[in-house]
């Protein structure tokens, strides 16, 4: 009777604890009676319904019901003896004993009174929907699950589309058994929770017909980087289990919370997933659910409309806000949602505190860097979605299932687990792995969440990793290179450094960052900064849009079937090719602007050279051959030309969308490679035609000062711009008359050359005289202390560097400022 007594001690003081209660009658204070999941559902029904947040009705078999079931069948001591016999160093021992415990529970009977209560309440629930036997989800909820301190997410089972009293009783009994799944036993052991102080309740909840709609998960924090001001949504058509399990690649949406609360529509990411399968209701009582192929039209459509994305984001934000007040602390949430295909409405079916990113140190920078040999000596084997930011290496161990692995030894500590996809049952093996690589899955699937919680780097959604990799092969898995995880052949050494950002000295000169990749923006947001000094559009166009802008608009006239097929595939889910370009560019810019909001984010219009544009799909039809593209048709000269004006117009419309629709008014635009004042005025006229007017809604326009003419005519340029940003690379090249890519004259390239320094000094003086801002983008200040001191002495407003140079640049600027104050030189 030990288990019964211990479970009873966890219950609130009451003479006769309930065995059945409606969800609407419980809340967070009832956690020990109904478990974390059910307590949270009840809390939302009782307190968030007034905000329009819909949670399906249901009732709960309480921990008292579970306890009576155990006592009636005299299970307690037998379970204790079995669990105590497990050798936790042996996966086989865990699986064997876990199966014995579960079978023991499944073979047991319900106390007659409890059985009657469960079935009578089910009939009452069915009656509320005008049915004799309504479809319900039967969900487990443990008393050590969904706690603020430990998620224990997915450790117990859920059964969908359960109909009728007999099927319901089987599902409840199976939920009781799932308190002792292998993963639950192992998980509690790892977190040192007493197995016998954990009770289980079961929720019987009306199903949302998402088999006819869509479902998925949402976080009120970026689960990958811990960026706090974003709602990240993953979803697909059909029941949500396919998303949670990682069986498909879901759609992904990101919404910026700050301006969402101000009434804007800040969707800063819409990424179409490969939703080739979906889970739907089965055809008969013996087949509750089944997996079928997704219709072709659905595969190329987003699973949520923009209105639904925003509604869901508002709900998730409201849930987070409510729980923060409830717990009196920062409490990001992990939410499961579903849309009903019959009535078109959105529902929340689960909500739990997120427990990985919310517990990380916010002011510690940990960097992993591969010590790669020459590029041609590094072989990339496959790529996928990076989970975490670590690097790990080891020997490949391929498992096709928990019962079937390829030839070789059993899984050993430090092996790299390679499989089609993992689910929570794999947790005992996952904790032994140095890294995890899967064919399927998205970055919010349950396996990815568990990998993050365990601190194991994972690369999911690789497609065919089990075919490409071989058992025993030595590989390096890198999640330290952005959103994309990369698997390299062989063992590549890497370094790990840790810096306390609070220990960095304070500086007066504004430090800004150069960030081109939207996928890295959230990762860098916690670095010390005063905004973005340079965000290049070229990276977004090259890596997110992936096609020449004029080819998008005119491909039908080109009679190039391969190009048209590529464009059709790229633009799936978007209203038109023009819509695709504007939306994708706006998401890339919006994500960077959101990450560094409210500080200024200086976005430089596209500055491709003709040879670079030529290499994009379709580029050969629109780009001239130039002997020296570096000083040819680039920058401002493109924007007002009839040949490129329409493409530039799409850039303007994308930025207008970021500012006016997303509410990201911190975006500043910058015009590159502008040779004359007359060119500047022509570009501004085209910008105005496409909705970007200097001064309207606070829009600032900067000039990239990278030509000697920009310096010599700085006072004239200053009359028409709000600031200068020195482009020292091109300025050095054009001042000294050399090709910076030529090894023959590389020894002459030095941005500290007196001629270059004199031009920079002239520009800073002219900007000060005109009372406008001036900054510099480049590595020079971090690489050369004397250059940093020169800039500080001249009174430059900001220095912008790449994120990996932040720490040494802060130190260089600090030293320069000290020397300037002391009146000394390097």
C-alpha angles and dihedrals in degrees: 000000000000095000093051093051094047093048090048091053089059094058126093116263107275134137095226114016113209120254094196128033136160117251090238089062097058137066144166092299088063094059094120090051101045107014130245099289096050093041089055093048091050091046091055095046091051099042112020101045089088088064091056095256108147122213119177117249122253148134137243137234097212131220086260088061091051090048092051089050091053093046093047090055096037091234102145104087094036091054091046092052093048096048092047089056094062118115099214092198088065121070089194092056091050093049094046096049094040090056091050093052093048093048090050090056094043091055092054128098132232121247105256094240093051092047090053093049093050095050096042092051089048090056090050091051090048090050091057087063096042094251136118093218114012124195114260140179113231109208131184119227120187125198090236094048129100093009121155089243099047130012101210082185117181096002092129132046136267125200119202133206095014112172131184133018096275094052089044094055091050091050093050091049090049089051089054088052091050091068082081102045113142091252093049092050092047093044094052090046091053093049091041096239114158106247090218097052091062118090131188134223128182129223120211103198132176110257121246107222093237088142082079093037132023140283143182146127135293134194128201088213131044100264092207104050104014092240101166103204100065136083109213115200127189121184149151140183117281131022115348097239091089090059095043092048093047091235092138139028103254133207113264128212129179125196126191108233099202099062092031086068089052093059100262128127100239103174099159098176137031113172121177114226129208097256097176095149138035137187117237139165116293124243099244141020092267091056107053095172136004138187118239137172116273117243113259092242091054093050090061095042130079113248093226132044117232090252090054092046090055094044091051092047091052090050093049090049091049091049090051091049092049094050092046089058090044094052095029093229143078105296118173113191138227108210135185116209138182137188119217112231091204100055100016093232129139122235138185111224100175140009129183136163115268108239108183112060094026090064098047123108107262098199100048120094113206114185128190116197127182115227092220122187119221113324094246090055094056115083118202109210102182143335137218142147114317117232110195125352103262136110124226137171135197150115119312115246112183120206121181090186137344088269098041127052131160120264116293141065126332116270110293132198108274098022119134109244112222119183145138092261137326129227131186091281088070094061096105089057095038092060089059094050124099088206139356126222123184138179094221140032143076132245094265098046115121094254091055091050092051091047090053091048091052092045093239116142112236134187110201134182095033092148101218108016092134089058098043099043123065131213112268094016115143112233142163119226113203124193091162098089102074133274092336119079115213129203113207128194114249133005111307116191117236138186129224122204129182125200130183102223090200089065094062115108121251116253133193098212111085112250114210132177135236108223124168103162115076090199090064097045097091090047092058098040094095094057117104106270147137095217138289118316094186131018109172118212090204093077092052093047093046098045105026105030095030098188138077108270094228090049088057091055100039108027093113090064093051099068091221105139095184091053092047091049090051091049092047090053093046095049097048109137095024127103095235143342090266090050089050094055095045095044097045093046091047091051092051094048092039093054092053092044091049093049092056100032130169092023118085118274112200109208115195115212114241114295103184117153116227093256090052094049089046090063094058115093107278093012094117090069095057110028126087124222109251127186091216111020090175090076098025136080101346141116119001095003090068098050100067097032116109089231094061106016095103092053091050088049089062090054089053092048091050092054091045088054091050092052105037102030101032094035093231098143091159088085113112120189125223129198114215131206096008108168103189141020088244090058090051092054092048091051092049090052091054090047090053091049089057095046103270110115123170111246096015108124087354096298111171123201121206130191122223101230102209105124126075087234089061089058099041091048095035095125091053093045090047091065090067106037138059097222150350129237114197114227098201096182097062092032091057092045095050096040093053094035096233138128106244090205093058116098089200093070100024091111089066095053108103125141088203091066109130093241091055093045091051091053092048090049090050091052094048090050092049092049091050090049090052091043094235130128125269130188141158133232119205149074097268098096092051095043098044121041091195091056091050090051092049091054093046091049091052090052101245111183099218143007118205122199140165115277094250089061098050098101097047091042092054089051092046093050092046091052091047092050090050092051092048091051090048092047093236132130134222 
